[in-house]
Amino acid sequence: MTAEPTVADDPVTERPAVDFDHVADLRVLEAESVHIIREVVAELERPVLLFSGGKDSIVLLRLAEKAFRPHPLPFPILHVDTGHNFDEVIAFRDRRVAPTDANPAGIKLIIASVQDSIDAGRVAESTDPSGSRNRLQTRTLLDALEAGNFDAAFGGARRDEDRARAKERVFSFRDEFGQWDPRSQRAEPWSIYNGRIRPKESVRVFPLSNWTELDIWRYIQLEELDLPSIYYAADREVFDRDGILLAVSPFSRPRVGETVTTESVRYRTVGDLTITGAVRSRATTIPEIIAEISDATVSERGETRADDRTSSAAMEDRKREGYF
């Protein structure tokens, strides 16, 4: 009796090879995340999903869609736009929310602009034209959450990113000012989540808490998710600043003594391009990226985010102010 052909046996079917050794683990993580997302919708009144166009928020959005299929998302997505974005990420964001045959209405996108916050006097822009707007986006985020009367915000943070992230519960409670206090977080025994809040309090929810960077990439491969092109290696103009390779752009230009070179690089994370560095790489496919990450000894934020190098508690300081 002849065995039925599989995708791997079919030379005509062009699909990326899947690491089947990890599929079961990924489906367990997926089920946990979907459960968390559904719990929020059941317990809270006005959730919103924070979307940067980065790999984590792309996975988070796919999980949210799975949680409510075949119905559309029961909440909008919110992008805090610093104005210092990678063009490829903004183009991807707009494609991702556009109407499709499966979702004719598209996804409701709310854009909260840091530039609007500057113009309104809510925050003061740095006098350095190449200065980061990363810290400014906290005020923009808090204003957008208040304007939308959102009582829960999904974020794509993972515990393996930073020591401050590791202190987070899945339901991260914020006071009436949107601020975080690690001492006021609630226990979550046996994955029981308590979403009770008082007026003006809110919850940041992290369904990807138990995922790792490798899990994210393996899930992207498994689900065949599209990504912005900056995640793949290509020849790009960069310059070295304090050990971080920054992109040449209208918002980030080399200073005296900094030389522009063209190198094969890719990005491990997405953020304000004035402080988000590239890594030298030849990886142009997901299996190659997974192989690189498997050998990496430095976290993605530790290797590529200049804002996390200002102090050992840089992330925690921003979180206490209301950063997601």
C-alpha positions in Angstrom: 0.0 0.0 0.0 1.5 3.4 -1.0 1.7 6.0 1.7 -0.1 9.3 1.1 2.2 12.1 0.0 2.9 14.8 2.5 3.8 18.5 2.1 7.4 17.6 2.6 7.2 15.0 -0.2 5.5 17.3 -2.6 8.1 19.3 -4.6 5.3 21.5 -6.1 4.1 22.8 -2.7 6.3 25.7 -1.6 5.9 26.2 2.1 8.6 27.0 4.7 9.8 23.9 6.6 8.2 23.7 10.0 10.0 22.5 13.1 7.5 19.9 14.1 9.4 19.1 17.3 8.0 22.3 18.8 4.5 22.4 17.4 2.9 20.8 20.5 4.6 23.3 22.8 3.5 26.2 20.6 -0.1 25.1 20.6 -0.1 25.0 24.4 1.3 28.6 24.5 -1.3 29.5 21.9 -4.2 28.0 23.9 -3.0 29.8 27.1 -2.8 33.2 25.2 -6.2 32.8 23.6 -7.7 31.9 27.1 -6.2 35.1 28.5 -7.6 37.3 25.7 -11.0 35.8 26.1 -10.9 36.3 29.9 -10.2 40.0 29.4 -13.1 40.5 27.0 -15.3 38.6 29.5 -14.2 40.6 32.6 -13.4 44.1 31.3 -15.6 46.6 29.4 -13.4 48.4 26.9 -10.2 46.6 25.9 -7.7 47.7 23.2 -4.7 46.0 21.6 -1.4 47.9 21.5 0.1 47.3 18.0 3.6 48.5 17.0 4.0 46.5 13.8 6.7 44.4 15.5 6.9 40.7 15.6 5.4 40.3 19.1 2.4 42.5 18.3 1.9 40.7 15.0 1.7 37.4 16.9 -0.6 38.9 19.5 -2.9 40.2 16.8 -3.1 36.7 15.2 -3.9 35.1 18.6 -6.7 37.7 19.2 -8.2 36.9 15.8 -8.1 33.2 16.6 -9.8 33.9 19.9 -12.9 35.2 18.2 -13.1 33.6 14.8 -15.2 33.7 12.7 -16.3 37.0 14.2 -14.2 40.2 13.8 -12.1 41.5 16.7 -14.4 42.9 19.5 -11.9 45.7 20.2 -9.7 48.2 18.2 -5.9 48.2 17.9 -3.9 51.2 19.0 -0.6 52.4 17.6 1.5 55.0 19.4 3.2 56.7 16.5 6.5 58.4 17.6 7.0 59.9 14.1 10.4 58.3 14.1 9.3 55.0 12.5 10.8 52.7 10.0 8.9 53.2 6.7 8.6 49.4 6.2 6.8 49.1 9.6 4.2 51.8 8.8 3.6 50.3 5.4 3.1 46.9 7.0 0.8 48.2 9.6 -1.5 49.8 7.0 -1.6 46.6 5.0 -2.4 44.5 8.0 -5.5 46.5 9.0 -6.8 46.9 5.5 -10.1 45.1 4.5 -9.7 41.5 3.2 -12.0 38.9 1.8 -12.0 37.2 5.2 -12.6 40.5 7.0 -14.3 43.0 4.7 -14.5 45.7 7.4 -10.8 45.5 8.1 -9.4 46.2 11.6 -10.2 49.4 13.5 -6.9 51.2 14.0 -6.4 54.2 16.3 -3.3 56.2 15.9 -2.0 58.2 18.8 0.6 60.7 17.6 3.5 61.8 19.7 3.8 64.8 17.4 0.3 65.8 18.3 1.2 65.6 21.9 4.2 67.9 21.3 2.0 70.3 19.3 -0.5 70.4 22.1 2.1 71.1 24.7 1.5 67.8 26.5 5.2 66.8 26.2 8.4 68.8 25.4 10.5 67.6 22.5 14.2 67.2 22.9 16.3 70.0 21.5 18.5 67.4 19.8 17.0 66.8 16.3 18.1 63.2 16.4 16.8 62.7 20.0 14.6 59.7 20.8 10.9 60.2 21.3 10.6 56.8 23.0 10.0 58.3 26.5 7.6 60.9 25.1 5.2 58.2 24.0 4.2 57.3 27.5 2.2 60.5 27.8 0.7 60.0 24.4 -0.3 56.4 25.3 -1.9 57.5 28.6 -3.9 60.2 26.9 -5.1 57.8 24.2 -6.2 55.3 26.8 -8.1 58.0 28.7 -9.7 59.4 25.6 -10.9 56.0 24.5 -12.0 55.2 28.1 -10.1 51.9 27.7 -9.9 49.8 30.9 -7.6 47.1 29.5 -4.8 47.2 27.0 -3.2 44.1 25.5 0.6 44.3 25.1 3.1 42.0 23.4 5.7 42.1 26.3 7.4 38.9 27.2 9.1 38.1 30.5 12.4 37.1 28.9 12.9 40.6 27.4 14.0 42.5 30.6 14.2 42.0 34.3 11.3 44.5 34.8 9.2 42.5 32.4 9.8 39.4 34.6 8.2 41.2 37.5 4.9 41.5 35.6 1.8 39.5 36.2 -0.2 38.6 33.2 -2.8 41.1 34.4 -0.7 44.1 35.3 -2.7 46.6 37.3 -2.3 50.4 36.9 -3.6 53.1 39.1 -5.9 56.0 38.1 -2.8 57.7 36.7 -1.8 54.7 34.6 1.2 54.0 36.8 2.7 50.7 37.8 3.7 49.6 41.3 5.1 46.0 41.5 4.0 45.8 45.1 0.3 46.2 44.2 0.2 43.4 41.7 -2.2 40.5 42.4 -1.3 36.8 42.6 -2.4 34.6 39.8 -2.5 31.0 41.1 -3.5 28.3 38.7 -3.9 30.9 35.9 -6.8 32.5 37.7 -7.0 36.2 36.7 -8.7 38.8 38.7 -9.9 41.7 36.5 -11.8 43.7 39.1 -10.8 47.4 39.1 -12.1 50.6 40.5 -13.2 53.6 38.4 -10.3 55.1 36.4 -8.0 52.1 37.2 -6.9 49.9 34.3 -5.1 46.7 33.4 -2.3 46.0 31.0 -2.5 42.4 29.9 0.4 40.4 28.5 -0.8 37.2 26.8 2.7 36.5 25.6 4.3 36.6 29.1 5.4 32.9 28.9 6.7 33.1 25.4 10.3 33.5 24.4 11.9 35.1 21.4 12.4 31.7 19.9 8.8 30.8 20.5 7.7 33.9 18.7 9.8 33.0 15.6 8.7 29.4 15.6 5.1 30.5 15.8 5.6 33.0 12.9 7.0 30.1 10.9 4.2 27.7 11.9 1.5 30.2 11.1 3.3 31.7 8.0 2.8 35.2 9.3 3.9 38.2 7.2 6.5 40.6 8.7 8.0 43.9 7.9 11.0 43.5 5.7 13.4 45.0 8.3 13.3 41.6 10.1 15.2 40.1 7.2 18.9 40.7 6.4 19.7 43.1 3.6 22.4 45.6 2.7 21.5 48.8 4.6 23.3 52.1 5.5 24.2 52.2 9.2 26.6 53.9 11.5 28.0 52.8 14.9 27.0 54.7 18.0 28.2 53.3 21.3 28.2 49.8 19.9 24.7 50.0 18.3 24.2 50.1 14.5 21.7 52.8 13.8 19.9 53.4 10.5 20.7 56.5 8.4 17.5 58.5 8.2 16.2 62.1 8.5 15.9 61.5 12.2 19.2 59.6 12.9 22.4 61.0 11.3 26.0 60.3 12.1 27.8 62.7 14.4 31.4 63.8 14.0 33.6 60.8 14.1 30.8 58.4 13.2 31.2 56.7 9.8 28.4 55.5 7.5 28.9 52.0 6.1 26.7 49.6 4.1 26.4 46.3 5.8 24.2 43.2 5.7 21.9 43.7 8.8 18.5 43.0 10.1 16.5 44.1 13.1 15.5 41.9 16.1 13.0 44.4 17.5 11.0 47.4 16.3 11.0 50.8 17.9 11.9 54.4 17.6 14.6 54.2 14.8 16.8 56.8 16.6 17.5 54.2 19.4 16.8 50.8 17.8 19.9 49.1 16.4 20.4 46.5 13.8 22.4 43.4 14.1 24.9 42.1 11.5 23.3 39.1 9.8 23.0 37.1 6.6 19.6 35.6 7.6 17.0 36.1 4.9 14.7 33.3 5.9 12.9 32.4 9.1 14.9 29.1 9.6 18.1 31.1 9.3 16.8 33.7 11.8 15.8 30.9 14.3 19.3 29.4 13.9 20.9 32.8 14.7 18.7 33.4 17.8 19.4 29.9 19.1 23.1 30.8 19.2 22.6 34.4 20.6 23.9 35.1 24.1 22.4 38.6 24.4 18.7 39.5 24.6 17.1 41.4 21.7 16.6 44.5 23.8 20.1 44.2 25.4 21.7 44.0 22.0 19.7 46.6 20.1 17.9 49.1 22.3 19.9 52.1 23.4 17.2 53.4 25.7 17.6 50.3 27.9 21.3 51.0 28.4 20.8 54.3 30.3 20.6 52.4 33.6 20.1 48.9 34.9 16.5 49.9 35.9 15.7 51.9 32.7 12.7 49.8 31.7 11.3 49.7 35.3 11.5 53.5 35.6 9.5 53.9 32.4 7.0 51.3 33.5 6.4 53.2 36.7 5.6 56.3 34.7 3.0 54.4 32.6 5.0 52.8 29.8 3.3 49.7 28.5 
